Amino acid sequence: MRFRNETKAFSGSFDLQECDDAHLVIRRECGGDEAVLRADFVNKSFEITHNGRQISL
């Protein structure tokens, strides 16, 4: 929740990228600040990047 509340990207646009049944990609952007979630339902894994850098929660 801290990442969500403190990241400028969440104050801007929401973009659900084209996905298939096994993957989900959500991009949030505001004023050049970007957060991206990439989820893999087959492997039950996900990755979050903030301005191109992978983050760990």
Biopython code that builds the backbone (N, CA, C, O; Angstrom):
import numpy as np
from Bio.PDB.StructureBuilder import StructureBuilder

atoms = [
    (1, "MET", "N", (0.812, -1.183, 0.000)),
    (1, "MET", "CA", (0.000, 0.000, 0.000)),
    (1, "MET", "C", (0.862, 1.255, 0.000)),
    (1, "MET", "O", (0.493, 2.262, -0.604)),
    (2, "ARG", "N", (1.997, 1.202, 0.668)),
    (2, "ARG", "CA", (2.872, 2.376, 0.698)),
    (2, "ARG", "C", (3.319, 2.746, -0.715)),
    (2, "ARG", "O", (3.282, 3.917, -1.095)),
    (3, "PHE", "N", (3.747, 1.733, -1.501)),
    (3, "PHE", "CA", (4.184, 1.992, -2.878)),
    (3, "PHE", "C", (3.052, 2.644, -3.663)),
    (3, "PHE", "O", (3.275, 3.625, -4.374)),
    (4, "ARG", "N", (1.869, 2.122, -3.545)),
    (4, "ARG", "CA", (0.706, 2.645, -4.257)),
    (4, "ARG", "C", (0.414, 4.081, -3.827)),
    (4, "ARG", "O", (0.148, 4.935, -4.672)),
    (5, "ASN", "N", (0.459, 4.347, -2.561)),
    (5, "ASN", "CA", (0.107, 5.669, -2.051)),
    (5, "ASN", "C", (1.178, 6.724, -2.276)),
    (5, "ASN", "O", (0.863, 7.912, -2.348)),
    (6, "GLU", "N", (2.433, 6.316, -2.389)),
    (6, "GLU", "CA", (3.539, 7.273, -2.504)),
    (6, "GLU", "C", (4.095, 7.434, -3.911)),
    (6, "GLU", "O", (5.024, 8.214, -4.115)),
    (7, "THR", "N", (3.549, 6.714, -4.886)),
    (7, "THR", "CA", (4.070, 6.758, -6.247)),
    (7, "THR", "C", (3.193, 7.638, -7.122)),
    (7, "THR", "O", (1.995, 7.390, -7.266)),
    (8, "LYS", "N", (3.801, 8.674, -7.711)),
    (8, "LYS", "CA", (3.074, 9.651, -8.519)),
    (8, "LYS", "C", (2.326, 9.010, -9.686)),
    (8, "LYS", "O", (1.265, 9.496, -10.079)),
    (9, "ALA", "N", (2.863, 7.929, -10.240)),
    (9, "ALA", "CA", (2.255, 7.279, -11.407)),
    (9, "ALA", "C", (0.786, 6.924, -11.185)),
    (9, "ALA", "O", (0.000, 6.922, -12.133)),
    (10, "PHE", "N", (0.412, 6.626, -9.945)),
    (10, "PHE", "CA", (-0.955, 6.219, -9.648)),
    (10, "PHE", "C", (-1.938, 7.383, -9.652)),
    (10, "PHE", "O", (-3.143, 7.174, -9.511)),
    (11, "SER", "N", (-1.440, 8.605, -9.811)),
    (11, "SER", "CA", (-2.309, 9.779, -9.900)),
    (11, "SER", "C", (-2.678, 10.103, -11.341)),
    (11, "SER", "O", (-3.409, 11.060, -11.599)),
    (12, "GLY", "N", (-2.172, 9.305, -12.282)),
    (12, "GLY", "CA", (-2.388, 9.599, -13.696)),
    (12, "GLY", "C", (-3.181, 8.536, -14.420)),
    (12, "GLY", "O", (-4.188, 8.031, -13.923)),
    (13, "SER", "N", (-2.704, 8.210, -15.605)),
    (13, "SER", "CA", (-3.445, 7.309, -16.485)),
    (13, "SER", "C", (-3.272, 5.841, -16.110)),
    (13, "SER", "O", (-2.273, 5.439, -15.514)),
    (14, "PHE", "N", (-4.276, 5.062, -16.480)),
    (14, "PHE", "CA", (-4.310, 3.618, -16.292)),
    (14, "PHE", "C", (-4.393, 3.002, -17.672)),
    (14, "PHE", "O", (-5.262, 3.370, -18.463)),
    (15, "ASP", "N", (-3.490, 2.055, -17.981)),
    (15, "ASP", "CA", (-3.499, 1.406, -19.290)),
    (15, "ASP", "C", (-3.397, -0.097, -19.111)),
    (15, "ASP", "O", (-2.370, -0.611, -18.668)),
    (16, "LEU", "N", (-4.471, -0.802, -19.458)),
    (16, "LEU", "CA", (-4.457, -2.257, -19.462)),
    (16, "LEU", "C", (-3.964, -2.680, -20.836)),
    (16, "LEU", "O", (-4.675, -2.527, -21.829)),
    (17, "GLN", "N", (-2.755, -3.210, -20.893)),
    (17, "GLN", "CA", (-2.140, -3.578, -22.160)),
    (17, "GLN", "C", (-2.811, -4.831, -22.727)),
    (17, "GLN", "O", (-3.445, -5.588, -21.991)),
    (18, "GLU", "N", (-2.668, -5.044, -24.026)),
    (18, "GLU", "CA", (-3.235, -6.242, -24.648)),
    (18, "GLU", "C", (-2.558, -7.474, -24.047)),
    (18, "GLU", "O", (-1.331, -7.561, -24.013)),
    (19, "CYS", "N", (-3.361, -8.420, -23.575)),
    (19, "CYS", "CA", (-2.858, -9.590, -22.861)),
    (19, "CYS", "C", (-3.510, -10.855, -23.402)),
    (19, "CYS", "O", (-4.476, -10.795, -24.162)),
    (20, "ASP", "N", (-2.972, -11.989, -23.003)),
    (20, "ASP", "CA", (-3.615, -13.264, -23.282)),
    (20, "ASP", "C", (-4.130, -13.842, -21.971)),
    (20, "ASP", "O", (-4.049, -13.189, -20.930)),
    (21, "ASP", "N", (-4.660, -15.066, -22.013)),
    (21, "ASP", "CA", (-5.245, -15.664, -20.803)),
    (21, "ASP", "C", (-4.223, -15.952, -19.712)),
    (21, "ASP", "O", (-4.601, -16.133, -18.555)),
    (22, "ALA", "N", (-2.946, -15.998, -20.051)),
    (22, "ALA", "CA", (-1.904, -16.365, -19.089)),
    (22, "ALA", "C", (-1.146, -15.168, -18.525)),
    (22, "ALA", "O", (-0.363, -15.318, -17.587)),
    (23, "HIS", "N", (-1.373, -13.977, -19.090)),
    (23, "HIS", "CA", (-0.579, -12.813, -18.685)),
    (23, "HIS", "C", (-1.445, -11.572, -18.524)),
    (23, "HIS", "O", (-2.493, -11.430, -19.154)),
    (24, "LEU", "N", (-0.977, -10.690, -17.668)),
    (24, "LEU", "CA", (-1.642, -9.412, -17.438)),
    (24, "LEU", "C", (-0.558, -8.342, -17.343)),
    (24, "LEU", "O", (0.438, -8.525, -16.644)),
    (25, "VAL", "N", (-0.750, -7.232, -18.039)),
    (25, "VAL", "CA", (0.184, -6.111, -17.955)),
    (25, "VAL", "C", (-0.631, -4.835, -17.741)),
    (25, "VAL", "O", (-1.484, -4.477, -18.553)),
    (26, "ILE", "N", (-0.346, -4.161, -16.627)),
    (26, "ILE", "CA", (-1.014, -2.903, -16.302)),
    (26, "ILE", "C", (0.052, -1.823, -16.167)),
    (26, "ILE", "O", (1.049, -2.004, -15.469)),
    (27, "ARG", "N", (-0.169, -0.700, -16.841)),
    (27, "ARG", "CA", (0.782, 0.422, -16.803)),
    (27, "ARG", "C", (0.071, 1.633, -16.227)),
    (27, "ARG", "O", (-1.039, 1.963, -16.643)),
    (28, "ARG", "N", (0.710, 2.298, -15.267)),
    (28, "ARG", "CA", (0.221, 3.545, -14.693)),
    (28, "ARG", "C", (1.277, 4.611, -14.971)),
    (28, "ARG", "O", (2.473, 4.344, -14.861)),
    (29, "GLU", "N", (0.831, 5.832, -15.335)),
    (29, "GLU", "CA", (1.782, 6.884, -15.687)),
    (29, "GLU", "C", (1.217, 8.249, -15.341)),
    (29, "GLU", "O", (0.032, 8.525, -15.530)),
    (30, "CYS", "N", (2.108, 9.100, -14.826)),
    (30, "CYS", "CA", (1.745, 10.487, -14.548)),
    (30, "CYS", "C", (3.009, 11.337, -14.605)),
    (30, "CYS", "O", (3.947, 11.113, -13.840)),
    (31, "GLY", "N", (3.035, 12.303, -15.502)),
    (31, "GLY", "CA", (4.136, 13.249, -15.573)),
    (31, "GLY", "C", (5.505, 12.620, -15.724)),
    (31, "GLY", "O", (6.477, 13.124, -15.161)),
    (32, "GLY", "N", (5.607, 11.522, -16.476)),
    (32, "GLY", "CA", (6.891, 10.855, -16.686)),
    (32, "GLY", "C", (7.213, 9.795, -15.647)),
    (32, "GLY", "O", (8.186, 9.057, -15.804)),
    (33, "ASP", "N", (6.422, 9.704, -14.595)),
    (33, "ASP", "CA", (6.601, 8.662, -13.578)),
    (33, "ASP", "C", (5.768, 7.456, -14.007)),
    (33, "ASP", "O", (4.578, 7.601, -14.288)),
    (34, "GLU", "N", (6.375, 6.268, -14.062)),
    (34, "GLU", "CA", (5.708, 5.091, -14.601)),
    (34, "GLU", "C", (5.848, 3.895, -13.655)),
    (34, "GLU", "O", (6.921, 3.639, -13.109)),
    (35, "ALA", "N", (4.750, 3.179, -13.475)),
    (35, "ALA", "CA", (4.750, 1.922, -12.725)),
    (35, "ALA", "C", (4.071, 0.865, -13.590)),
    (35, "ALA", "O", (3.005, 1.107, -14.156)),
    (36, "VAL", "N", (4.699, -0.316, -13.689)),
    (36, "VAL", "CA", (4.165, -1.384, -14.535)),
    (36, "VAL", "C", (4.121, -2.677, -13.735)),
    (36, "VAL", "O", (5.084, -3.052, -13.066)),
    (37, "LEU", "N", (2.972, -3.351, -13.823)),
    (37, "LEU", "CA", (2.801, -4.677, -13.243)),
    (37, "LEU", "C", (2.718, -5.671, -14.385)),
    (37, "LEU", "O", (1.923, -5.499, -15.309)),
    (38, "ARG", "N", (3.538, -6.712, -14.323)),
    (38, "ARG", "CA", (3.476, -7.822, -15.279)),
    (38, "ARG", "C", (3.213, -9.089, -14.477)),
    (38, "ARG", "O", (4.036, -9.490, -13.654)),
    (39, "ALA", "N", (2.065, -9.720, -14.718)),
    (39, "ALA", "CA", (1.697, -10.928, -13.988)),
    (39, "ALA", "C", (1.644, -12.115, -14.944)),
    (39, "ALA", "O", (1.161, -12.002, -16.071)),
    (40, "ASP", "N", (2.146, -13.249, -14.476)),
    (40, "ASP", "CA", (2.133, -14.509, -15.226)),
    (40, "ASP", "C", (1.299, -15.493, -14.413)),
    (40, "ASP", "O", (1.731, -15.963, -13.360)),
    (41, "PHE", "N", (0.102, -15.801, -14.906)),
    (41, "PHE", "CA", (-0.806, -16.680, -14.172)),
    (41, "PHE", "C", (-0.391, -18.147, -14.229)),
    (41, "PHE", "O", (-0.718, -18.912, -13.322)),
    (42, "VAL", "N", (0.310, -18.543, -15.257)),
    (42, "VAL", "CA", (0.771, -19.928, -15.375)),
    (42, "VAL", "C", (1.840, -20.219, -14.326)),
    (42, "VAL", "O", (1.769, -21.223, -13.617)),
    (43, "ASN", "N", (2.826, -19.335, -14.234)),
    (43, "ASN", "CA", (3.918, -19.516, -13.276)),
    (43, "ASN", "C", (3.600, -18.943, -11.887)),
    (43, "ASN", "O", (4.382, -19.094, -10.949)),
    (44, "LYS", "N", (2.454, -18.293, -11.777)),
    (44, "LYS", "CA", (2.042, -17.649, -10.522)),
    (44, "LYS", "C", (3.118, -16.701, -10.007)),
    (44, "LYS", "O", (3.529, -16.757, -8.848)),
    (45, "SER", "N", (3.559, -15.827, -10.914)),
    (45, "SER", "CA", (4.616, -14.873, -10.581)),
    (45, "SER", "C", (4.225, -13.484, -11.100)),
    (45, "SER", "O", (3.320, -13.336, -11.921)),
    (46, "PHE", "N", (4.930, -12.488, -10.599)),
    (46, "PHE", "CA", (4.693, -11.128, -11.067)),
    (46, "PHE", "C", (5.976, -10.313, -10.925)),
    (46, "PHE", "O", (6.895, -10.683, -10.195)),
    (47, "GLU", "N", (6.008, -9.200, -11.642)),
    (47, "GLU", "CA", (7.127, -8.264, -11.580)),
    (47, "GLU", "C", (6.536, -6.863, -11.589)),
    (47, "GLU", "O", (5.600, -6.577, -12.336)),
    (48, "ILE", "N", (7.089, -5.999, -10.757)),
    (48, "ILE", "CA", (6.694, -4.595, -10.749)),
    (48, "ILE", "C", (7.924, -3.762, -11.058)),
    (48, "ILE", "O", (8.980, -3.945, -10.451)),
    (49, "THR", "N", (7.780, -2.842, -12.011)),
    (49, "THR", "CA", (8.868, -1.915, -12.295)),
    (49, "THR", "C", (8.363, -0.492, -12.042)),
    (49, "THR", "O", (7.193, -0.171, -12.245)),
    (50, "HIS", "N", (9.303, 0.343, -11.588)),
    (50, "HIS", "CA", (9.024, 1.754, -11.366)),
    (50, "HIS", "C", (10.087, 2.523, -12.099)),
    (50, "HIS", "O", (11.265, 2.460, -11.746)),
    (51, "ASN", "N", (9.675, 3.261, -13.133)),
    (51, "ASN", "CA", (10.610, 3.996, -13.984)),
    (51, "ASN", "C", (11.714, 3.095, -14.527)),
    (51, "ASN", "O", (12.886, 3.470, -14.565)),
    (52, "GLY", "N", (11.303, 1.880, -14.952)),
    (52, "GLY", "CA", (12.225, 0.947, -15.603)),
    (52, "GLY", "C", (13.055, 0.094, -14.657)),
    (52, "GLY", "O", (13.794, -0.780, -15.111)),
    (53, "ARG", "N", (12.952, 0.327, -13.357)),
    (53, "ARG", "CA", (13.739, -0.438, -12.383)),
    (53, "ARG", "C", (12.833, -1.404, -11.638)),
    (53, "ARG", "O", (11.785, -1.013, -11.123)),
    (54, "GLN", "N", (13.238, -2.666, -11.583)),
    (54, "GLN", "CA", (12.461, -3.653, -10.861)),
    (54, "GLN", "C", (12.479, -3.343, -9.369)),
    (54, "GLN", "O", (13.521, -3.025, -8.796)),
    (55, "ILE", "N", (11.308, -3.443, -8.757)),
    (55, "ILE", "CA", (11.239, -3.173, -7.328)),
    (55, "ILE", "C", (10.789, -4.422, -6.590)),
    (55, "ILE", "O", (10.168, -5.318, -7.163)),
    (56, "SER", "N", (11.111, -4.460, -5.331)),
    (56, "SER", "CA", (10.728, -5.553, -4.460)),
    (56, "SER", "C", (9.863, -4.995, -3.352)),
    (56, "SER", "O", (10.205, -3.992, -2.725)),
    (57, "LEU", "N", (8.744, -5.647, -3.117)),
    (57, "LEU", "CA", (7.834, -5.170, -2.070)),
    (57, "LEU", "C", (7.940, -6.041, -0.849)),
    (57, "LEU", "O", (7.250, -5.800, 0.143)),
]
sb = StructureBuilder()
sb.init_structure("model")
sb.init_model(0)
sb.init_chain("A")
sb.init_seg("    ")
for serial, (resi, resn, name, xyz) in enumerate(atoms, 1):
    if name == "N":
        sb.init_residue(resn, " ", resi, " ")
    sb.init_atom(name, np.array(xyz, "f"), 0.0, 1.0, " ", f" {name:<3s}", serial, name[0])
structure = sb.get_structure()
